[in-house]
């Protein structure tokens, strides 16, 4: 088997139905190279009925219902480690593989030997087809080793975008990051160290936005993200610096500014946390510190400045430099 799509799910039957519909609408492209499995974390809604309806329609699904809710980390862990194929894609139950994606992915995997394949994505609120943006480039790029991480950046945390060669997954790595909400990152980073990796720029994946929660954002993407990444990328890694700078420049400013506006206590706690893990990085002092520590009027100016810096910085920095892959 070439690829397994594993879907961990819990009480999101309507989203799972949409995701499975998108997958099985491409059934003609499977060609015995794709296995679908679902790990139901003891849902109390009608998830079981949804899966059964697809099975009764002639769709092969390996459906596992956990005897009890084992938590998101352990459910994601088994979604990865249970795959018997060369590659595994752990797909969020609310994310959507767009038409043509499976055919393209399987053809690509069949014609190469990669550690990591990244699917570029866009966000949608209601309708993934109607909200799909236009793209300047839909090319696919190949990179040597960690160089791909410059373009993935903090999306190493996004399970739905990262197709991983299963030989880079280990129980030990999942053990070390258990309870972080990010136990997928070690395997993705280890896979990125392989000889060749691929970035598919065309929007074959749609991410449901405004549909996450159940964890403290800065605990996960501040403390936990920094800890897990530090454990698997050494201080000399160029990719590590690029990932952390991306957090400070692109990801954190919006969230810390919202804290300043709405939660003074939370802002103080967040400052202490981010200072602990990012205080040696200039972007922390230039962008994050002013937002969190200046008076509100100046905080807004600092946030505006951070947005300008972000746009200027990425005008040229995110232009792909990899070899265009054709097959």
Steps between C-alpha positions, in 0.01 A plus 500: 500500500637840401299744716276490804265785585431482873227719647488547878157626602284585797142627494523677165278280286390772258860597426606137466218445249625791290861377515409142405275623219792692353727195523260243355393731220854427374467124547577429133853628564581265792622209281567278804767741618300668776367383835249701705479461877311688770580510870190603691587626847179359652266757343154549649345651185401317180855445374447123492193538277687726261783252458256212462316683221823529301587137562157385388547699180794273416787711634778319685574663836694355790292641786636485855296621797705555813351338810533836672620849413878467510569867426596670176874426525459125536235489230728686260787273601313183405383666179865526396650182640224266381572571133643200315570697183813682385342840567234630737288814496321571827209715388303725731134394499394852402752547217427427135708340224399684185408338165800357320716494811509124556588421140783752506633390839503130415670562167766712669565244776520218247772678304738593782640417841439788739514561871237772513242633258331826595158598367446874474159605630255783531243575767124510455206574723194346333560366149846373396416508129357853495768646727800358316735790415686545175868410497792665328689171479383139525840337453647217703851539641759253620746582780805337650461425869394766748483774237130424460436620857555860388169472315314284750606697809249476786277281281709204615229498767219464244439128457281527188773657288782258572526162327769307688710203398416253776860383543568829682231441763589345835333422830789670679438838333130484580585413861728802536235744378195338659265753656630797302220511243780482243617140509494487118786750466797269572409258222442785255835659586685169476340433161609845381864399552474244221678535168199636309178670606217654303291816531175489300405863456163445332209527743402136530402541865239723663522570873189576701571817694356619832444140602784420739519525873520306820855609574689808610641656185822633650560191710493294183663735249724679748634264762421160346588589142832648606584200718412234242677685218810560714516128569514410130682789332836613638592861560708514181201404287409776256151353477451532875581872492266549206216321680540698822532831315181416313315453829619836629449687177190344350312288754525655846436876445127462425443272799702701750327821394161341561617402846610856574157628399297243689699327772765693692577210732532262206729748324732509801514121522560474126783753519680294762454182296617645169788682666624168641516330161563783253693770690820441298326579174496862371144474364377435854633837616415689182143372453359297789639690799355839390153352441490330838672764711424843352182694595198406285523788247868421442422130503269549201770695317746220577255242366453702180877522467529122543249446218697730270826321584336166430382604154833652403699205632302239307480682166824334396583252774225248414570478128570132429857417407461124464517306177166483320385140500328363191375147448 
